[in-house]
């Protein structure tokens, strides 16, 4: 297992006398200055208020359609549409949680509570705590909760310690099961949030979260079971939660899965950690809409509070900056990213790859 624990210093003399760590910090400072001077960090109030208004109208329209249709299997199409709109709602909540919408942290918090808890029925406090750890150190073992072993394993280390028998058989084929398993992710997201806000998890405004989630989920279930027969109601909920889970997983997974994973002890400056462990997804503006701007993952990780509409605009600047400094900037198409995810998970299950044998380790290896 190859790891890197130190950053080498450059030869003495001139500008190169600075420690490499100092130079790396200066790199990010310079990039930040360029980004701010270009105006990419300015707030986009019109954009976000428009998105909020459109999503509110779409949700109201879907509820109206649901009531007018009554007990018919055509409601399953409404369930699919609802899942997609709620996915877009969560993208908006994601932006608010990252302080992208308002200057005021309090306004962003309340926007997140309304959008995530009241509109989507998910816990903002639970998700924000989990997501913040991911942003601080993506793809870092023992820190990033997105790669903790569960049904799936993301490193051979986790695999050899926890999988035997049927679980080991499944792990060898886990890549093929990844997208089918996402059908359960919608339910998992709701359950995890509810357990946290009604338990002892890290929740800042627990009474508000409990009130919003109870109102949203209780009202939603009451409406569905009041209007539809039990079997049809269960089918409606199954389709809505299943499509929602696939949509969320298909939007978040391509950004980091299959990228290098590193131990917590590895010393990497912020710029290189965020760039080298993230992947952008190309494909034009339709991909921007489909993924809520998360396809510009490198830029988002470097500047989490940058409004999502600016991520596409800042991309050429960030890419050129990384190229000039020899920092690997990874991007691929959406279809290829899904293939990478499936192959990587299968390779981990087959123990065919050491996740620490990666370009990141080579790039930061100490000269000996």
Secondary structure, 3 states (H helix, E strand, C coil): CCCCCCCCCCCCCHHHHCCHHHHHHHHHHHHHHHHHHCCCCCCCHHHHHHHHHHHHHHHHHHHHHHHHHCCCCCHHHHHHHHHHHHHHHHHHHHHHHCCCCCCCHHHHHHHHHHHHHHHCCCCHHHHHHHHHHHHHCCCECCCCHHHCCCCCCCCHHHHHHHCCHHHHHHHHCHHHHHHHHHHHHHHHHHHHHHHHHCCCCCCCCHHHHHHHHHHHHHHHHHHHHHHCCHHHHHHHHHHHHHHHHHHHHHHHHHHCCCCCCECCCCCCCHHHHHHHCCCEEECCHHHHHHCCCCCCHHHHHHCCCCCHHHHHHHHHHHHHHHHHCCCCCCEEEHHHHHHHHHHHHHHHHCCCCCCCCCHHHHHHCCCC
